[in-house]
């Protein structure tokens, strides 16, 4: 038993030695690789450092100040709008008063710039400039799904006023499914239903009003039933 134990111990010792020999070879291989590729690796590392520093610099010295200036410009336009000065709020005619138009044109990549496009679109719509309004609204984007739904709804109104009823219906349909907010979805589903009814697309209209009857009864007070009946005879 003692001899067997010694043999086992000896075998384990040999295996350990072989393991460390292999480990030494691997280490030497890595060292050799590093020596051969030192220049390329240092260049790659340098490029990575420059890229990281460049990104932080861009965020701090370009994006940060841009966002701040855009917000100031947006708030100035918003104050004019709150004061009932829609022309000044729209702006775009002078550097001194950029308004929503100027803020969008100068800072379109920022959140304030995009929101300026949305507000400018609503003002142009109110003035009856439906194509301008549509184009401005089309340039608005947001992570806020309710705002996106409102954008599509306003664009649907623009298209209706441009006598593009079929396109308006398609846009209202987008508005109805753009948001998770129940009331917003109900409102635009009803708008889509009314547009479909006006276009005599009764099957589509019935689908929208049936959706309201199924999902949004709390907001509709039973009106959808009357509209579903209208689809049979209108």
N, C-alpha and C positions, 0 to 999 in steps of 0.2 A: 504493500500500500504506500509505503514511504517512497519507494522508487517511482511508482506511478505518479505520486504527487509531485516529485521533483521533475519528472519528465513533462508533466503538464505545466509546471512553473517555467521550465526551460522554453517550452513551446510558446507560451505567452510572452516571454521575454523577447524571443526572436520576432514574433509578430509586432511587438511594440517597436523594436528597432527598425523593422521594415517600414512600419507606418511613418516613423519620423524621417526615414530616408526619403520616402515618397513625398512627405511634406516639405522637406528641404528642396527636392527637385522642383516641386510646384512653386515654391517661393522664388527659386532661382529663375524659373520660367517667367514669373510675373515681373521680377526685377529686370530680366532681359527685355521683356516687352516694353516696360516703362522706359528703359534706356534707349531702345530703338525708336520709340514713338514719342519721346519727350517733347520734341518741338511741336508736333501736331497736337498733342494733348494740351500743351500750354496755350497754343493758339485757340483751341476749342474752348478752354476754360476762360480765356480772356474775352472771347466773343460772348460767352454766357454772362460773364460779369457785366460787360458793356450793355447787353440786352436788358438785364435786370435793372441796372442803374438808369438806363434810358427810359424804361417803363415808369419807374418811380419819379423820375424827373418830369416826364410828360404829364403824369397825374398831378404832381405838385405845382409845376410852373406853367402849364398850359390849360389842362382841363379845369383845375381848381379856380384860377382867375376867370376863365371863360364862364363857368357856371355862376360865379358871383356877379359878373357884369350882366349876364343874361337875366338873372333874377331881379337885379335892380331895374333894368329896362322894362321887364315884364310888369313889375309892381307899379312903376310910374304909369304905364298904359292902363293898368287895372284901376288905378285911382281916377284917371280921366273917365273911364267907363262908368265907375260908381257915381261920378259927379254929373253923369248925363252928357258928357262931351265925347260923343261917339267918333266924330271926325278926328279929334286929337288922339283918342284911344287907338284908332286904326293906324294913324300915322303913316310912315313910309315916304314922307315928302321932304323931310329935312333931317340932318344929322342930330340937330338939337332935340328933335322929338321923333325918335324912331318908331314909337308906338308898337303895336303888335306886328305889323308888317315888317318894320325894320328889325325888330328883335328876332323874328323868324329868319329873315334873310341873313342876318349877321351871326346868329347863334343857333342855327337850325339843328345842330347835332346835340344840343343840350335839352333837358326836360322842359325848361322854361321856354326855349325856342320853339319846341314842338307844341306846347300848350298855347303859345302865341298864335301859331298857325290855326289852331282850333278856334280861338276867340275871334281872330280876324275873319275866319270863314263865316261865323255866325253873324258878324256885323255886316259883311257883304251880302249875306242872304237877306237880312232885314232891309237892306238898301235895294234889293231886287236884282242884284248882280249874281245870278244863280250859277253861272259857269265859273266865275272867280271863286265864289263860295265853295263850290264842289272841289275845285283844284286845291284850295287851301286846306280844306278838311281832309282831303286825300293824303296830304303830307303830314298829318298828325298821327302819331303812334304813342302807345302807352301800355304799361303793364297793368293798368287799372281797367278791368274788363267792362265795368259800367260805362266809363268814358268812351271806350271803343264802341260799345253798343250805341251810345248817344251819337257818336260820330257817324256810324252807318245810318242811323235814323235821320240825321240831318242831311246826309248825302242823298237819301231816298227822297226827301222833300225837294232838294235841288233838282233831281231828275224828273220828278213829277211836274215841277214848274217849267222844265225844259221840254215838256211833252214827250218824255221818254218813260212812259208808264210801265212797260215791261221790265226795263232796267230798274225802275223805282221799286217794283215788287221784289225783284231779286235782292236788292239792297236791304229792303225791309226784312226780308227773310234772314239775311245775315245778321241784322240787328237783333232779331228775335232769339238767336242762338248764341250770341257773342258773350253774354253775361250769365253768371250763376245767380244773380239777384232775381228773385221771383217776380217782383213788381215790374222791373225793367223788361224781363222776358214777356210778361203778360202784355205790357203796353205795346211792344213792337209786334207781337203775334197778332194782336187786334188790328194794328195798323196794316200788317200784311194781309189780313183777312178782308179788311175794307177795300184795299187796293185790288185784290183778286176779284172781289164782288163787283167793283166798278168796271173791271176788264171783262166781266161775264165769264170769268174762269171759276165757275161754281164749284167744281170738284176741289180745286185748291182752296177756295174760300171755306168750304165745309171742313176741310182738313184743319185749317187754322182755328176755326171756331170750336171744333171738336176738341182740339188740344186745350183751348181755354176752359172748356166745360170739364175736361178731365183733370187739369193741373192747377187752374187758377180761379176756381169758383169763389174764393175768398175776396177777390178783387172785382169780380164781374157782376155780382148780384143777379145772376141768371140771364143777363143780356145775350149771352152766346146762343141760348136756345132760340131766341127770336131770329137771330142772324142765320142760324142753321135752317130754320123754316124758310127764310128769304131765299136761300140758295136753291130751293125747290121750284120757285116760281119766278125769280127775278131774271 
